[in-house]
Amino acid sequence: MSGNSRAPLSVHEEVALLDLQLQALEIIEEIMSGTDPAEAGARASLSLFVDRNPGQPQRALLLHMLSIRRTNLS
């Protein structure tokens, strides 16, 4: 038995997850479609997190936001 085994999601949980993923994808698309040169670094960072988290846009967006927050706090 592996440590990654999880109980199957209920239909309600699956719908909630898909809704969250759709919202994250919409936010990612909005950021990536920007053309402001001052935001090029943020777009590159987000692109990296999306590439590193295939199929998990919500995780990619969260990690990107946390990295931006840490950068702004420094």
C-alpha positions, 0 to 999 in steps of 0.5 A: 500500500502506497502512502499516496493512496486517497479515498475517491472524491465524491461528485460534489468534491470533484465539481468543487475541484473542477470549479477551482481549477477553472477559476485558477485557469481564468486568472492565469490566462488573464495574467499571461495575456498582459503586455505591460513590460513591468509585469514580464517577470511576474508572467515568467514566474507564473509560467514556470510554476504552471510548467512545474505543476501540470494539471494543477493550475490552482497549485501553480497559481498559489505557489506563484502568489506566495513567491510574489508575496515573499519577493514583495516582503523582502 
